[in-house]
Amino acid sequence: MEVFLNDIPAQLDRLREYAAAGRIQDAGALAHKIKGAAGTVGGQCLMAVALDIEQAAKANQPQIVVRRLPDLDAEFARLKD
């Protein structure tokens, strides 16, 4: 769990960078990785939001990717506490 908690903030930053740069497919691929990592530590809500972002990226819906990023941050903060 400690590795997860230390690694995810950098991944969330990178995900925001990808979304801001319009790199939606990269954002989707990273959301997929975050989803898997969250699943291994029991972060079901974080996993669900990451899945939403992954699916939005696959559907080429950047507005949904961007809109869900704060939810991803909130779920990570909740899991961390």
C-alpha positions in Angstrom: 0.0 0.0 0.0 2.9 2.4 0.8 4.3 2.0 -2.7 0.9 2.7 -4.2 0.4 5.8 -2.0 3.8 7.2 -3.0 3.5 6.4 -6.7 0.0 7.5 -7.5 0.4 11.3 -7.0 3.0 11.4 -9.8 0.7 9.4 -12.0 -2.2 11.7 -11.3 0.0 14.7 -12.2 1.0 13.0 -15.5 -2.7 12.2 -16.2 -3.6 15.9 -15.8 -0.7 16.8 -18.1 -1.9 14.4 -20.7 -5.4 15.7 -20.6 -4.3 19.3 -20.7 -2.1 18.6 -23.7 -4.9 16.8 -25.6 -3.1 13.4 -25.3 -6.4 11.6 -24.6 -5.2 8.2 -25.6 -2.2 8.5 -23.3 -4.5 9.6 -20.5 -6.7 6.6 -21.1 -3.7 4.2 -21.0 -2.5 5.8 -17.7 -6.0 5.6 -16.3 -6.0 1.9 -17.1 -2.8 1.5 -15.0 -4.2 3.5 -12.2 -7.3 1.4 -12.2 -5.3 -1.8 -11.9 -3.2 -0.4 -9.1 -6.2 0.8 -7.2 -7.8 -2.6 -7.5 -4.8 -4.3 -5.9 -5.1 -2.1 -2.8 -8.9 -2.3 -2.5 -9.6 1.2 -3.8 -12.9 0.3 -5.5 -14.1 3.9 -5.8 -10.8 5.1 -7.2 -10.9 2.2 -9.6 -14.4 3.1 -10.8 -13.4 6.7 -11.6 -10.3 5.5 -13.4 -12.4 3.2 -15.4 -14.7 6.1 -16.4 -11.7 8.1 -17.5 -10.3 5.1 -19.4 -13.6 4.5 -21.2 -14.1 8.2 -22.0 -10.6 8.3 -23.5 -11.4 5.2 -25.6 -14.6 6.9 -26.8 -12.5 10.1 -27.6 -14.5 12.2 -25.2 -11.8 14.5 -23.7 -14.4 16.7 -21.9 -15.4 13.7 -19.8 -11.8 12.9 -19.1 -11.1 16.4 -17.9 -14.4 16.6 -15.9 -13.6 13.4 -14.0 -10.0 14.3 -13.0 -11.1 16.1 -9.8 -13.1 13.0 -8.8 -10.0 10.9 -9.3 -8.1 13.2 -7.0 -10.9 13.2 -4.4 -11.1 9.4 -4.4 -7.3 9.1 -4.0 -7.4 11.5 -1.1 -10.2 9.5 0.5 -8.3 6.2 0.1 -5.1 7.8 1.5 -6.9 8.9 4.6 
